[in-house]
């Protein structure tokens, strides 16, 4: 029995490694694609913001000479409105930094493809134009199912390993809860140290990540360090899936029980309605 389990675990491990390789290859290819598509747009919007900012200051200085207070305020209001419109266009295009540093770096592009494929979707990095958005959807049509296959196989491997260790997470909700608790506490300690976050923020980040809620209000600035722990996040998604299966099973039992209790009452009401109709 033990040898059969070991063989099954070995086969599942090889399958998971193959899927990790395929997913990583697709993420790298996607990052190259989106770097190529986004870099020019980022440069254009950054230049536009700098130009409007320069023109705002220069125009406000040259055109306000000899102007009355009301004329100066009217001019300043128009210049500010132009500047705000340019900023809004840049933000809608996914630009969140106006410094000389590029937003679409290799690590950020890889971060984008990883979070899109796993449906975490923090929203801290978004596509600019309609064609890039369309390309993202077409990319996700392949990347999301492949990532889902990896997460599913990872969950199956966790089932096998836990059963081999005598701690079956598939049949015991307490064991599944203990496993997800250990995973989240590990992440809390790790990211508190790595990103210098508070334990509360780190725990919140881990929970919103593995549940794929992905609010995006707390996201690491160092995306390269984040990507080094992609296996941790994929495992977390798998563990959360195990936990969610237990909760869904428990809710299904409760809803079925409620429906069973309501069926006689619904039948009585239906018979009374038929008698009234006759």
C-alpha positions in Angstrom: 0.0 0.0 0.0 2.8 2.4 0.9 4.7 1.7 -2.3 1.6 2.3 -4.4 1.1 5.7 -2.6 4.7 6.6 -3.1 4.5 5.8 -6.8 1.3 7.8 -7.2 2.9 10.8 -5.3 6.0 10.5 -7.6 3.8 10.6 -10.7 1.8 13.5 -9.4 5.0 15.4 -8.5 6.4 15.0 -12.0 3.1 16.2 -13.5 3.1 19.3 -11.2 6.7 20.0 -12.2 5.8 19.8 -15.9 2.9 22.1 -15.4 5.0 24.6 -13.5 7.5 24.6 -16.4 4.7 25.1 -19.0 3.1 27.9 -16.9 6.4 29.6 -16.3 7.2 29.5 -20.1 3.8 31.0 -20.9 4.2 33.7 -18.2 7.6 34.6 -19.6 6.3 34.7 -23.2 3.4 36.9 -22.0 5.7 39.3 -20.2 7.7 39.8 -23.4 4.5 40.4 -25.3 3.1 43.0 -22.9 6.5 44.7 -22.5 6.6 45.2 -26.3 3.0 46.5 -26.4 3.1 48.7 -23.3 6.5 50.4 -23.3 5.7 52.8 -26.2 2.4 53.8 -24.6 4.0 54.4 -21.2 6.7 56.7 -22.8 4.1 58.7 -24.7 1.9 59.3 -21.6 4.9 60.2 -19.5 6.1 62.7 -22.1 2.6 64.1 -22.2 2.4 64.6 -18.5 5.8 66.3 -18.4 4.9 68.5 -21.4 1.6 69.7 -19.8 3.4 70.3 -16.5 6.1 72.4 -18.2 3.5 74.3 -20.3 1.4 74.9 -17.2 4.2 76.6 -15.3 5.6 78.5 -18.3 2.2 79.6 -19.6 1.1 80.7 -16.1 4.2 82.8 -15.8 4.2 84.5 -19.2 0.5 85.0 -19.7 -0.2 86.3 -16.3 2.0 89.3 -16.6 -0.1 92.4 -16.2 -3.3 90.4 -15.8 -5.9 91.2 -13.2 -6.7 88.9 -10.3 -9.8 87.5 -12.0 -8.0 86.9 -15.3 -5.1 85.2 -13.6 -7.5 82.9 -11.7 -9.4 82.1 -14.9 -6.1 81.3 -16.7 -4.9 79.1 -13.8 -8.2 77.3 -13.7 -7.9 76.4 -17.5 -4.3 75.3 -17.1 -5.2 73.1 -14.2 -8.1 71.6 -16.0 -5.8 70.7 -18.9 -3.2 69.2 -16.5 -5.9 67.1 -14.7 -7.2 65.8 -18.1 -3.7 64.7 -19.1 -3.2 63.0 -15.7 -6.6 61.3 -15.9 -5.7 59.9 -19.4 -2.4 58.6 -18.1 -4.1 56.9 -15.1 -6.7 55.3 -17.3 -3.9 54.0 -19.5 -2.5 52.2 -16.5 0.3 54.7 -15.6 0.8 55.0 -11.9 4.2 56.7 -11.8 5.5 59.8 -13.4 9.1 59.4 -12.5 11.8 58.4 -15.0 11.6 54.8 -13.8 9.6 52.5 -16.1 6.5 50.9 -14.8 6.5 48.1 -17.3 9.7 46.4 -16.3 10.5 42.7 -16.9 9.5 41.8 -13.3 6.4 43.9 -13.4 5.3 42.4 -16.7 5.9 38.9 -15.3 3.9 40.0 -12.2 1.1 41.1 -14.5 0.9 37.8 -16.4 1.2 35.7 -13.2 -1.6 37.5 -11.4 -3.8 37.5 -14.5 -3.3 33.8 -15.1 -4.1 32.8 -11.5 -7.1 35.3 -11.5 -5.6 37.1 -8.4 -5.7 40.3 -10.4 -4.6 43.0 -7.9 -5.3 45.7 -10.5 -2.1 47.6 -9.6 -0.9 47.1 -13.2 -3.4 47.4 -16.0 -3.3 47.4 -19.9 -3.4 50.8 -21.6 -5.2 50.7 -24.9 -8.1 48.6 -26.3 -5.8 46.5 -28.4 -3.6 45.6 -25.4 -6.8 44.8 -23.4 -8.0 42.5 -26.2 -4.5 40.9 -26.3 -4.8 40.4 -22.5 -8.1 38.6 -22.8 -6.8 36.4 -25.6 -3.8 35.6 -23.5 -5.9 34.8 -20.5 -8.1 32.4 -22.5 -5.1 30.1 -22.6 -3.1 31.1 -19.5 -6.0 30.9 -17.0 -7.0 27.3 -17.8 -3.4 26.2 -17.7 -2.9 27.8 -14.3 -6.1 26.3 -13.1 -4.8 22.9 -14.2 -1.6 23.5 -12.2 -3.6 24.6 -9.1 -5.9 21.5 -9.4 -2.9 19.1 -9.7 -1.2 20.9 -6.8 -4.3 20.3 -4.7 -4.3 16.6 -5.6 -0.7 16.3 -4.7 -1.4 17.9 -1.3 -4.2 15.3 -0.8 -1.8 12.5 -1.5 1.0 13.7 0.6 -1.3 14.5 3.6 -2.9 11.1 3.3 0.5 9.4 3.2 1.5 11.4 6.3 -1.7 10.2 8.1 -3.3 13.7 8.1 -6.1 13.5 5.5 -7.2 17.1 4.6 -9.8 15.9 2.1 -12.0 14.2 4.7 -11.3 16.3 7.8 -12.3 20.0 7.8 -10.2 20.5 11.0 -7.1 19.3 9.2 -7.8 21.5 6.2 -8.3 24.5 8.5 -5.1 23.7 10.3 -3.2 23.5 7.0 -4.5 26.8 5.6 -3.8 28.4 9.0 -0.2 27.2 8.9 0.2 28.5 5.3 -1.2 31.9 6.1 0.9 32.3 9.3 4.1 31.4 7.4 3.3 34.0 4.8 2.5 36.6 7.4 5.9 36.1 9.1 7.7 35.9 5.8 6.3 39.0 4.2 6.4 41.1 7.4 10.1 40.6 7.3 10.6 40.8 3.5 8.4 43.8 2.7 8.6 45.5 6.2 4.8 45.3 6.6 2.9 45.0 9.8 1.7 41.4 10.7 -1.9 42.5 10.1 -1.1 43.9 6.6 0.9 40.7 5.7 -1.9 38.4 6.8 -4.5 40.5 4.9 -2.3 40.4 1.8 -1.9 36.6 2.0 -5.7 36.1 2.6 -6.8 38.3 -0.3 -4.2 36.7 -2.6 -4.9 33.0 -2.0 -8.7 33.6 -2.0 -8.2 35.5 -5.4 -10.1 38.5 -4.0 -7.0 40.6 -4.9 -8.1 44.0 -3.7 -4.8 45.4 -4.6 -4.7 48.1 -1.9 -1.6 46.3 -0.4 0.8 45.1 -3.1 4.6 44.8 -2.8 6.7 47.3 -4.6 9.4 44.8 -5.2 7.6 42.5 -7.6 10.8 40.5 -8.3 10.9 39.4 -4.6 7.2 38.6 -4.9 7.7 36.3 -7.9 10.4 34.4 -6.1 7.6 32.9 -3.9 5.2 32.0 -6.8 5.2 28.4 -5.7 4.0 29.5 -2.2 1.1 31.4 -3.8 0.2 28.5 -6.1 0.2 26.2 -3.2 -1.9 28.6 -1.2 -4.5 28.8 -4.0 -4.6 24.9 -4.0 -4.9 24.8 -0.2 -7.7 27.4 -0.2 -9.5 25.3 -2.8 -9.4 22.3 -0.4 -10.8 24.5 2.4 -13.4 25.9 0.1 -14.6 22.4 -1.0 -15.2 21.6 2.7 -17.2 24.8 3.3 -19.2 24.3 0.1 -19.9 20.7 1.1 -21.1 21.8 4.5 -23.3 24.6 3.0 -24.8 22.1 0.5 -25.8 19.8 3.4 -27.5 22.7 5.2 -29.3 23.9 2.1 -30.5 20.4 1.2 -31.7 19.9 4.8 -33.6 23.2 4.6 -35.2 22.3 1.3 -36.2 18.9 2.7 -38.0 20.6 5.6 -39.7 23.1 3.3 -40.9 20.5 0.8 -44.0 19.3 2.8 -45.1 22.9 3.5 -44.7 23.8 -0.2 -46.8 20.8 -1.1 -49.6 21.7 1.3 -49.7 25.3 0.0 -49.9 23.9 -3.6 -52.8 21.6 -2.7 -54.7 24.4 -1.1 -54.2 26.6 -4.1 -55.6 23.8 -6.4 -58.7 23.4 -4.1 -59.4 27.2 -4.3 -59.0 27.1 -8.0 -61.6 24.3 -8.3 
